[in-house]
Amino acid sequence: MSTVKIQLVRSPIGCKASHRATVRGLGLRKIRSVSELQDTPAVRGMINKISYLLKVL
């Protein structure tokens, strides 16, 4: 199965609590942290939900 690499580029401070929880669920902590995840529909949905905070590498 393929993977997708994402990077947190904006702070989730001031965002909805569910968006902050999604950032943590994707394994991201600090700005510029990178996480490599399996490319599944669930992960794609999480990425789409908080796309304004992320960059897909």
mmCIF file as Biopython writes it, N, C-alpha, C and O atoms, coordinates in Angstrom:
data_model
#
loop_
_atom_site.group_PDB
_atom_site.id
_atom_site.type_symbol
_atom_site.label_atom_id
_atom_site.label_alt_id
_atom_site.label_comp_id
_atom_site.label_asym_id
_atom_site.label_entity_id
_atom_site.label_seq_id
_atom_site.pdbx_PDB_ins_code
_atom_site.Cartn_x
_atom_site.Cartn_y
_atom_site.Cartn_z
_atom_site.occupancy
_atom_site.B_iso_or_equiv
_atom_site.auth_seq_id
_atom_site.auth_asym_id
_atom_site.pdbx_PDB_model_num
ATOM 1   N N  . MET A ? 1  ? 0.841   -1.183 0.000  1.0 0.0 1  A 1 
ATOM 2   C CA . MET A ? 1  ? 0.000   0.000  0.000  1.0 0.0 1  A 1 
ATOM 3   C C  . MET A ? 1  ? 0.886   1.247  0.000  1.0 0.0 1  A 1 
ATOM 4   O O  . MET A ? 1  ? 1.954   1.252  0.613  1.0 0.0 1  A 1 
ATOM 5   N N  . SER A ? 2  ? 0.452   2.280  -0.673 1.0 0.0 2  A 1 
ATOM 6   C CA . SER A ? 2  ? 1.240   3.507  -0.762 1.0 0.0 2  A 1 
ATOM 7   C C  . SER A ? 2  ? 1.112   4.327  0.521  1.0 0.0 2  A 1 
ATOM 8   O O  . SER A ? 2  ? 0.235   4.095  1.354  1.0 0.0 2  A 1 
ATOM 9   N N  . THR A ? 3  ? 2.007   5.278  0.641  1.0 0.0 3  A 1 
ATOM 10  C CA . THR A ? 3  ? 1.999   6.152  1.808  1.0 0.0 3  A 1 
ATOM 11  C C  . THR A ? 3  ? 1.867   7.596  1.357  1.0 0.0 3  A 1 
ATOM 12  O O  . THR A ? 3  ? 2.108   7.931  0.198  1.0 0.0 3  A 1 
ATOM 13  N N  . VAL A ? 4  ? 1.482   8.435  2.294  1.0 0.0 4  A 1 
ATOM 14  C CA . VAL A ? 4  ? 1.394   9.868  2.041  1.0 0.0 4  A 1 
ATOM 15  C C  . VAL A ? 4  ? 2.163   10.572 3.159  1.0 0.0 4  A 1 
ATOM 16  O O  . VAL A ? 4  ? 2.037   10.215 4.330  1.0 0.0 4  A 1 
ATOM 17  N N  . LYS A ? 5  ? 2.957   11.571 2.785  1.0 0.0 5  A 1 
ATOM 18  C CA . LYS A ? 5  ? 3.781   12.306 3.745  1.0 0.0 5  A 1 
ATOM 19  C C  . LYS A ? 5  ? 3.197   13.702 3.882  1.0 0.0 5  A 1 
ATOM 20  O O  . LYS A ? 5  ? 2.997   14.402 2.890  1.0 0.0 5  A 1 
ATOM 21  N N  . ILE A ? 6  ? 2.924   14.101 5.121  1.0 0.0 6  A 1 
ATOM 22  C CA . ILE A ? 6  ? 2.312   15.407 5.378  1.0 0.0 6  A 1 
ATOM 23  C C  . ILE A ? 6  ? 3.168   16.186 6.366  1.0 0.0 6  A 1 
ATOM 24  O O  . ILE A ? 6  ? 3.892   15.609 7.177  1.0 0.0 6  A 1 
ATOM 25  N N  . GLN A ? 7  ? 3.068   17.520 6.278  1.0 0.0 7  A 1 
ATOM 26  C CA . GLN A ? 7  ? 3.814   18.408 7.158  1.0 0.0 7  A 1 
ATOM 27  C C  . GLN A ? 7  ? 2.866   19.466 7.695  1.0 0.0 7  A 1 
ATOM 28  O O  . GLN A ? 7  ? 2.062   20.027 6.950  1.0 0.0 7  A 1 
ATOM 29  N N  . LEU A ? 8  ? 2.963   19.737 8.993  1.0 0.0 8  A 1 
ATOM 30  C CA . LEU A ? 8  ? 2.170   20.787 9.630  1.0 0.0 8  A 1 
ATOM 31  C C  . LEU A ? 8  ? 2.842   22.128 9.354  1.0 0.0 8  A 1 
ATOM 32  O O  . LEU A ? 8  ? 3.996   22.326 9.734  1.0 0.0 8  A 1 
ATOM 33  N N  . VAL A ? 9  ? 2.135   23.059 8.694  1.0 0.0 9  A 1 
ATOM 34  C CA . VAL A ? 9  ? 2.737   24.347 8.341  1.0 0.0 9  A 1 
ATOM 35  C C  . VAL A ? 9  ? 2.080   25.526 9.049  1.0 0.0 9  A 1 
ATOM 36  O O  . VAL A ? 9  ? 2.627   26.629 9.036  1.0 0.0 9  A 1 
ATOM 37  N N  . ARG A ? 10 ? 0.914   25.316 9.667  1.0 0.0 10 A 1 
ATOM 38  C CA . ARG A ? 10 ? 0.264   26.378 10.442 1.0 0.0 10 A 1 
ATOM 39  C C  . ARG A ? 10 ? -0.096  25.840 11.808 1.0 0.0 10 A 1 
ATOM 40  O O  . ARG A ? 10 ? -0.312  24.640 11.976 1.0 0.0 10 A 1 
ATOM 41  N N  . SER A ? 11 ? -0.159  26.721 12.775 1.0 0.0 11 A 1 
ATOM 42  C CA . SER A ? 11 ? -0.486  26.329 14.132 1.0 0.0 11 A 1 
ATOM 43  C C  . SER A ? 11 ? -1.985  26.060 14.266 1.0 0.0 11 A 1 
ATOM 44  O O  . SER A ? 11 ? -2.801  26.808 13.726 1.0 0.0 11 A 1 
ATOM 45  N N  . PRO A ? 12 ? -2.350  24.996 14.980 1.0 0.0 12 A 1 
ATOM 46  C CA . PRO A ? 12 ? -3.773  24.734 15.218 1.0 0.0 12 A 1 
ATOM 47  C C  . PRO A ? 12 ? -4.356  25.561 16.370 1.0 0.0 12 A 1 
ATOM 48  O O  . PRO A ? 12 ? -5.529  25.404 16.708 1.0 0.0 12 A 1 
ATOM 49  N N  . ILE A ? 13 ? -3.549  26.436 16.973 1.0 0.0 13 A 1 
ATOM 50  C CA . ILE A ? 13 ? -4.067  27.306 18.036 1.0 0.0 13 A 1 
ATOM 51  C C  . ILE A ? 13 ? -5.119  28.228 17.435 1.0 0.0 13 A 1 
ATOM 52  O O  . ILE A ? 13 ? -4.888  28.832 16.387 1.0 0.0 13 A 1 
ATOM 53  N N  . GLY A ? 14 ? -6.239  28.338 18.069 1.0 0.0 14 A 1 
ATOM 54  C CA . GLY A ? 14 ? -7.325  29.177 17.578 1.0 0.0 14 A 1 
ATOM 55  C C  . GLY A ? 14 ? -8.266  28.447 16.637 1.0 0.0 14 A 1 
ATOM 56  O O  . GLY A ? 14 ? -9.249  29.030 16.180 1.0 0.0 14 A 1 
ATOM 57  N N  . CYS A ? 15 ? -7.990  27.189 16.337 1.0 0.0 15 A 1 
ATOM 58  C CA . CYS A ? 15 ? -8.870  26.389 15.483 1.0 0.0 15 A 1 
ATOM 59  C C  . CYS A ? 15 ? -9.877  25.652 16.353 1.0 0.0 15 A 1 
ATOM 60  O O  . CYS A ? 15 ? -9.778  25.653 17.580 1.0 0.0 15 A 1 
ATOM 61  N N  . LYS A ? 16 ? -10.841 25.025 15.701 1.0 0.0 16 A 1 
ATOM 62  C CA . LYS A ? 16 ? -11.815 24.209 16.420 1.0 0.0 16 A 1 
ATOM 63  C C  . LYS A ? 16 ? -11.117 23.069 17.143 1.0 0.0 16 A 1 
ATOM 64  O O  . LYS A ? 16 ? -10.060 22.605 16.714 1.0 0.0 16 A 1 
ATOM 65  N N  . ALA A ? 17 ? -11.704 22.628 18.224 1.0 0.0 17 A 1 
ATOM 66  C CA . ALA A ? 17 ? -11.126 21.526 18.992 1.0 0.0 17 A 1 
ATOM 67  C C  . ALA A ? 17 ? -11.054 20.249 18.163 1.0 0.0 17 A 1 
ATOM 68  O O  . ALA A ? 17 ? -10.113 19.469 18.309 1.0 0.0 17 A 1 
ATOM 69  N N  . SER A ? 18 ? -12.029 20.032 17.304 1.0 0.0 18 A 1 
ATOM 70  C CA . SER A ? 18 ? -12.001 18.824 16.470 1.0 0.0 18 A 1 
ATOM 71  C C  . SER A ? 18 ? -10.868 18.871 15.466 1.0 0.0 18 A 1 
ATOM 72  O O  . SER A ? 18 ? -10.315 17.830 15.109 1.0 0.0 18 A 1 
ATOM 73  N N  . HIS A ? 19 ? -10.509 20.066 15.003 1.0 0.0 19 A 1 
ATOM 74  C CA . HIS A ? 19 ? -9.389  20.197 14.071 1.0 0.0 19 A 1 
ATOM 75  C C  . HIS A ? 19 ? -8.066  19.958 14.793 1.0 0.0 19 A 1 
ATOM 76  O O  . HIS A ? 19 ? -7.157  19.341 14.238 1.0 0.0 19 A 1 
ATOM 77  N N  . ARG A ? 20 ? -7.956  20.445 16.031 1.0 0.0 20 A 1 
ATOM 78  C CA . ARG A ? 20 ? -6.754  20.174 16.820 1.0 0.0 20 A 1 
ATOM 79  C C  . ARG A ? 20 ? -6.621  18.682 17.083 1.0 0.0 20 A 1 
ATOM 80  O O  . ARG A ? 20 ? -5.518  18.139 17.033 1.0 0.0 20 A 1 
ATOM 81  N N  . ALA A ? 21 ? -7.727  18.021 17.360 1.0 0.0 21 A 1 
ATOM 82  C CA . ALA A ? 21 ? -7.699  16.579 17.602 1.0 0.0 21 A 1 
ATOM 83  C C  . ALA A ? 21 ? -7.304  15.818 16.337 1.0 0.0 21 A 1 
ATOM 84  O O  . ALA A ? 21 ? -6.626  14.794 16.417 1.0 0.0 21 A 1 
ATOM 85  N N  . THR A ? 22 ? -7.717  16.305 15.185 1.0 0.0 22 A 1 
ATOM 86  C CA . THR A ? 22 ? -7.350  15.670 13.919 1.0 0.0 22 A 1 
ATOM 87  C C  . THR A ? 22 ? -5.854  15.800 13.674 1.0 0.0 22 A 1 
ATOM 88  O O  . THR A ? 22 ? -5.219  14.858 13.200 1.0 0.0 22 A 1 
ATOM 89  N N  . VAL A ? 23 ? -5.281  16.966 13.995 1.0 0.0 23 A 1 
ATOM 90  C CA . VAL A ? 23 ? -3.831  17.158 13.858 1.0 0.0 23 A 1 
ATOM 91  C C  . VAL A ? 23 ? -3.100  16.141 14.722 1.0 0.0 23 A 1 
ATOM 92  O O  . VAL A ? 23 ? -2.145  15.513 14.264 1.0 0.0 23 A 1 
ATOM 93  N N  . ARG A ? 24 ? -3.531  15.973 15.953 1.0 0.0 24 A 1 
ATOM 94  C CA . ARG A ? 24 ? -2.892  15.006 16.854 1.0 0.0 24 A 1 
ATOM 95  C C  . ARG A ? 24 ? -3.101  13.578 16.351 1.0 0.0 24 A 1 
ATOM 96  O O  . ARG A ? 24 ? -2.208  12.738 16.463 1.0 0.0 24 A 1 
ATOM 97  N N  . GLY A ? 25 ? -4.278  13.312 15.800 1.0 0.0 25 A 1 
ATOM 98  C CA . GLY A ? 25 ? -4.567  11.982 15.279 1.0 0.0 25 A 1 
ATOM 99  C C  . GLY A ? 25 ? -3.701  11.610 14.093 1.0 0.0 25 A 1 
ATOM 100 O O  . GLY A ? 25 ? -3.442  10.431 13.855 1.0 0.0 25 A 1 
ATOM 101 N N  . LEU A ? 26 ? -3.252  12.606 13.349 1.0 0.0 26 A 1 
ATOM 102 C CA . LEU A ? 26 ? -2.358  12.355 12.222 1.0 0.0 26 A 1 
ATOM 103 C C  . LEU A ? 26 ? -0.900  12.228 12.665 1.0 0.0 26 A 1 
ATOM 104 O O  . LEU A ? 26 ? -0.020  11.976 11.841 1.0 0.0 26 A 1 
ATOM 105 N N  . GLY A ? 27 ? -0.645  12.400 13.960 1.0 0.0 27 A 1 
ATOM 106 C CA . GLY A ? 27 ? 0.704   12.223 14.479 1.0 0.0 27 A 1 
ATOM 107 C C  . GLY A ? 27 ? 1.576   13.453 14.378 1.0 0.0 27 A 1 
ATOM 108 O O  . GLY A ? 27 ? 2.802   13.348 14.409 1.0 0.0 27 A 1 
ATOM 109 N N  . LEU A ? 28 ? 0.963   14.617 14.258 1.0 0.0 28 A 1 
ATOM 110 C CA . LEU A ? 28 ? 1.717   15.871 14.137 1.0 0.0 28 A 1 
ATOM 111 C C  . LEU A ? 28 ? 1.702   16.602 15.467 1.0 0.0 28 A 1 
ATOM 112 O O  . LEU A ? 28 ? 0.671   16.658 16.137 1.0 0.0 28 A 1 
ATOM 113 N N  . ARG A ? 29 ? 2.837   17.160 15.849 1.0 0.0 29 A 1 
ATOM 114 C CA . ARG A ? 29 ? 2.938   17.865 17.109 1.0 0.0 29 A 1 
ATOM 115 C C  . ARG A ? 29 ? 3.278   19.336 16.904 1.0 0.0 29 A 1 
ATOM 116 O O  . ARG A ? 29 ? 2.458   20.212 17.175 1.0 0.0 29 A 1 
ATOM 117 N N  . LYS A ? 30 ? 4.476   19.600 16.430 1.0 0.0 30 A 1 
ATOM 118 C CA . LYS A ? 30 ? 4.942   20.975 16.274 1.0 0.0 30 A 1 
ATOM 119 C C  . LYS A ? 30 ? 4.871   21.393 14.811 1.0 0.0 30 A 1 
ATOM 120 O O  . LYS A ? 30 ? 4.743   20.555 13.918 1.0 0.0 30 A 1 
ATOM 121 N N  . ILE A ? 31 ? 4.955   22.703 14.578 1.0 0.0 31 A 1 
ATOM 122 C CA . ILE A ? 31 ? 5.019   23.211 13.212 1.0 0.0 31 A 1 
ATOM 123 C C  . ILE A ? 31 ? 6.267   22.650 12.540 1.0 0.0 31 A 1 
ATOM 124 O O  . ILE A ? 31 ? 7.322   22.544 13.166 1.0 0.0 31 A 1 
ATOM 125 N N  . ARG A ? 32 ? 6.144   22.295 11.270 1.0 0.0 32 A 1 
ATOM 126 C CA . ARG A ? 32 ? 7.180   21.663 10.440 1.0 0.0 32 A 1 
ATOM 127 C C  . ARG A ? 32 ? 7.449   20.216 10.803 1.0 0.0 32 A 1 
ATOM 128 O O  . ARG A ? 32 ? 8.399   19.624 10.290 1.0 0.0 32 A 1 
ATOM 129 N N  . SER A ? 33 ? 6.621   19.617 11.692 1.0 0.0 33 A 1 
ATOM 130 C CA . SER A ? 33 ? 6.776   18.189 11.940 1.0 0.0 33 A 1 
ATOM 131 C C  . SER A ? 33 ? 6.177   17.426 10.760 1.0 0.0 33 A 1 
ATOM 132 O O  . SER A ? 33 ? 5.201   17.868 10.153 1.0 0.0 33 A 1 
ATOM 133 N N  . VAL A ? 34 ? 6.770   16.278 10.445 1.0 0.0 34 A 1 
ATOM 134 C CA . VAL A ? 34 ? 6.384   15.492 9.278  1.0 0.0 34 A 1 
ATOM 135 C C  . VAL A ? 34 ? 5.907   14.127 9.753  1.0 0.0 34 A 1 
ATOM 136 O O  . VAL A ? 34 ? 6.476   13.545 10.676 1.0 0.0 34 A 1 
ATOM 137 N N  . SER A ? 35 ? 4.860   13.626 9.115  1.0 0.0 35 A 1 
ATOM 138 C CA . SER A ? 35 ? 4.329   12.313 9.422  1.0 0.0 35 A 1 
ATOM 139 C C  . SER A ? 35 ? 4.082   11.566 8.120  1.0 0.0 35 A 1 
ATOM 140 O O  . SER A ? 35 ? 3.571   12.137 7.157  1.0 0.0 35 A 1 
ATOM 141 N N  . GLU A ? 36 ? 4.446   10.288 8.092  1.0 0.0 36 A 1 
ATOM 142 C CA . GLU A ? 36 ? 4.220   9.452  6.918  1.0 0.0 36 A 1 
ATOM 143 C C  . GLU A ? 36 ? 3.197   8.388  7.292  1.0 0.0 36 A 1 
ATOM 144 O O  . GLU A ? 36 ? 3.429   7.584  8.195  1.0 0.0 36 A 1 
ATOM 145 N N  . LEU A ? 37 ? 2.068   8.388  6.596  1.0 0.0 37 A 1 
ATOM 146 C CA . LEU A ? 37 ? 0.944   7.522  6.937  1.0 0.0 37 A 1 
ATOM 147 C C  . LEU A ? 37 ? 0.516   6.689  5.737  1.0 0.0 37 A 1 
ATOM 148 O O  . LEU A ? 37 ? 0.834   7.015  4.594  1.0 0.0 37 A 1 
ATOM 149 N N  . GLN A ? 38 ? -0.213  5.606  6.014  1.0 0.0 38 A 1 
ATOM 150 C CA . GLN A ? 38 ? -0.797  4.804  4.946  1.0 0.0 38 A 1 
ATOM 151 C C  . GLN A ? 38 ? -1.838  5.643  4.210  1.0 0.0 38 A 1 
ATOM 152 O O  . GLN A ? 38 ? -2.572  6.413  4.830  1.0 0.0 38 A 1 
ATOM 153 N N  . ASP A ? 39 ? -1.899  5.497  2.906  1.0 0.0 39 A 1 
ATOM 154 C CA . ASP A ? 39 ? -2.842  6.267  2.089  1.0 0.0 39 A 1 
ATOM 155 C C  . ASP A ? 39 ? -4.175  5.536  2.049  1.0 0.0 39 A 1 
ATOM 156 O O  . ASP A ? 39 ? -4.440  4.753  1.137  1.0 0.0 39 A 1 
ATOM 157 N N  . THR A ? 40 ? -5.017  5.801  3.056  1.0 0.0 40 A 1 
ATOM 158 C CA . THR A ? 40 ? -6.337  5.178  3.156  1.0 0.0 40 A 1 
ATOM 159 C C  . THR A ? 40 ? -7.406  6.261  3.034  1.0 0.0 40 A 1 
ATOM 160 O O  . THR A ? 40 ? -7.102  7.444  3.193  1.0 0.0 40 A 1 
ATOM 161 N N  . PRO A ? 41 ? -8.642  5.880  2.757  1.0 0.0 41 A 1 
ATOM 162 C CA . PRO A ? 41 ? -9.712  6.885  2.686  1.0 0.0 41 A 1 
ATOM 163 C C  . PRO A ? 41 ? -9.897  7.644  3.997  1.0 0.0 41 A 1 
ATOM 164 O O  . PRO A ? 41 ? -10.229 8.829  3.976  1.0 0.0 41 A 1 
ATOM 165 N N  . ALA A ? 42 ? -9.690  6.987  5.133  1.0 0.0 42 A 1 
ATOM 166 C CA . ALA A ? 42 ? -9.838  7.662  6.423  1.0 0.0 42 A 1 
ATOM 167 C C  . ALA A ? 42 ? -8.778  8.752  6.589  1.0 0.0 42 A 1 
ATOM 168 O O  . ALA A ? 42 ? -9.083  9.864  7.022  1.0 0.0 42 A 1 
ATOM 169 N N  . VAL A ? 43 ? -7.547  8.429  6.246  1.0 0.0 43 A 1 
ATOM 170 C CA . VAL A ? 43 ? -6.461  9.411  6.356  1.0 0.0 43 A 1 
ATOM 171 C C  . VAL A ? 43 ? -6.682  10.543 5.365  1.0 0.0 43 A 1 
ATOM 172 O O  . VAL A ? 43 ? -6.450  11.704 5.700  1.0 0.0 43 A 1 
ATOM 173 N N  . ARG A ? 44 ? -7.123  10.233 4.156  1.0 0.0 44 A 1 
ATOM 174 C CA . ARG A ? 44 ? -7.414  11.278 3.163  1.0 0.0 44 A 1 
ATOM 175 C C  . ARG A ? 44 ? -8.503  12.222 3.667  1.0 0.0 44 A 1 
ATOM 176 O O  . ARG A ? 44 ? -8.419  13.432 3.456  1.0 0.0 44 A 1 
ATOM 177 N N  . GLY A ? 45 ? -9.515  11.684 4.324  1.0 0.0 45 A 1 
ATOM 178 C CA . GLY A ? 45 ? -10.579 12.521 4.885  1.0 0.0 45 A 1 
ATOM 179 C C  . GLY A ? 45 ? -10.063 13.446 5.962  1.0 0.0 45 A 1 
ATOM 180 O O  . GLY A ? 45 ? -10.467 14.606 6.036  1.0 0.0 45 A 1 
ATOM 181 N N  . MET A ? 46 ? -9.162  12.935 6.811  1.0 0.0 46 A 1 
ATOM 182 C CA . MET A ? 46 ? -8.576  13.773 7.860  1.0 0.0 46 A 1 
ATOM 183 C C  . MET A ? 46 ? -7.728  14.884 7.246  1.0 0.0 46 A 1 
ATOM 184 O O  . MET A ? 46 ? -7.750  16.022 7.714  1.0 0.0 46 A 1 
ATOM 185 N N  . ILE A ? 47 ? -6.981  14.545 6.194  1.0 0.0 47 A 1 
ATOM 186 C CA . ILE A ? 47 ? -6.153  15.550 5.514  1.0 0.0 47 A 1 
ATOM 187 C C  . ILE A ? 47 ? -7.041  16.623 4.887  1.0 0.0 47 A 1 
ATOM 188 O O  . ILE A ? 47 ? -6.731  17.811 4.979  1.0 0.0 47 A 1 
ATOM 189 N N  . ASN A ? 48 ? -8.132  16.222 4.256  1.0 0.0 48 A 1 
ATOM 190 C CA . ASN A ? 48 ? -9.033  17.194 3.633  1.0 0.0 48 A 1 
ATOM 191 C C  . ASN A ? 48 ? -9.672  18.103 4.670  1.0 0.0 48 A 1 
ATOM 192 O O  . ASN A ? 48 ? -9.902  19.281 4.400  1.0 0.0 48 A 1 
ATOM 193 N N  . LYS A ? 49 ? -9.961  17.575 5.847  1.0 0.0 49 A 1 
ATOM 194 C CA . LYS A ? 49 ? -10.611 18.353 6.899  1.0 0.0 49 A 1 
ATOM 195 C C  . LYS A ? 49 ? -9.735  19.515 7.366  1.0 0.0 49 A 1 
ATOM 196 O O  . LYS A ? 49 ? -10.236 20.608 7.629  1.0 0.0 49 A 1 
ATOM 197 N N  . ILE A ? 50 ? -8.429  19.278 7.467  1.0 0.0 50 A 1 
ATOM 198 C CA . ILE A ? 50 ? -7.518  20.312 7.976  1.0 0.0 50 A 1 
ATOM 199 C C  . ILE A ? 50 ? -6.480  20.698 6.930  1.0 0.0 50 A 1 
ATOM 200 O O  . ILE A ? 50 ? -5.333  20.992 7.268  1.0 0.0 50 A 1 
ATOM 201 N N  . SER A ? 51 ? -6.880  20.697 5.660  1.0 0.0 51 A 1 
ATOM 202 C CA . SER A ? 51 ? -5.939  20.978 4.571  1.0 0.0 51 A 1 
ATOM 203 C C  . SER A ? 51 ? -5.314  22.370 4.683  1.0 0.0 51 A 1 
ATOM 204 O O  . SER A ? 51 ? -4.208  22.586 4.188  1.0 0.0 51 A 1 
ATOM 205 N N  . TYR A ? 52 ? -6.002  23.313 5.322  1.0 0.0 52 A 1 
ATOM 206 C CA . TYR A ? 52 ? -5.468  24.670 5.452  1.0 0.0 52 A 1 
ATOM 207 C C  . TYR A ? 52 ? -4.312  24.740 6.459  1.0 0.0 52 A 1 
ATOM 208 O O  . TYR A ? 52 ? -3.635  25.765 6.540  1.0 0.0 52 A 1 
ATOM 209 N N  . LEU A ? 53 ? -4.075  23.670 7.223  1.0 0.0 53 A 1 
ATOM 210 C CA . LEU A ? 53 ? -2.971  23.621 8.185  1.0 0.0 53 A 1 
ATOM 211 C C  . LEU A ? 53 ? -1.782  22.799 7.676  1.0 0.0 53 A 1 
ATOM 212 O O  . LEU A ? 53 ? -0.701  22.843 8.263  1.0 0.0 53 A 1 
ATOM 213 N N  . LEU A ? 54 ? -1.981  22.052 6.590  1.0 0.0 54 A 1 
ATOM 214 C CA . LEU A ? 54 ? -1.012  21.054 6.156  1.0 0.0 54 A 1 
ATOM 215 C C  . LEU A ? 54 ? -0.416  21.364 4.795  1.0 0.0 54 A 1 
ATOM 216 O O  . LEU A ? 54 ? -0.927  22.182 4.030  1.0 0.0 54 A 1 
ATOM 217 N N  . LYS A ? 55 ? 0.697   20.671 4.523  1.0 0.0 55 A 1 
ATOM 218 C CA . LYS A ? 55 ? 1.274   20.614 3.201  1.0 0.0 55 A 1 
ATOM 219 C C  . LYS A ? 55 ? 1.566   19.139 2.933  1.0 0.0 55 A 1 
ATOM 220 O O  . LYS A ? 55 ? 2.193   18.471 3.754  1.0 0.0 55 A 1 
ATOM 221 N N  . VAL A ? 56 ? 1.112   18.628 1.782  1.0 0.0 56 A 1 
ATOM 222 C CA . VAL A ? 56 ? 1.392   17.255 1.400  1.0 0.0 56 A 1 
ATOM 223 C C  . VAL A ? 56 ? 2.707   17.237 0.640  1.0 0.0 56 A 1 
ATOM 224 O O  . VAL A ? 56 ? 2.870   17.934 -0.363 1.0 0.0 56 A 1 
ATOM 225 N N  . LEU A ? 57 ? 3.642   16.435 1.127  1.0 0.0 57 A 1 
ATOM 226 C CA . LEU A ? 57 ? 4.987   16.400 0.535  1.0 0.0 57 A 1 
ATOM 227 C C  . LEU A ? 57 ? 5.090   15.318 -0.526 1.0 0.0 57 A 1 
ATOM 228 O O  . LEU A ? 57 ? 6.148   15.143 -1.129 1.0 0.0 57 A 1 
#
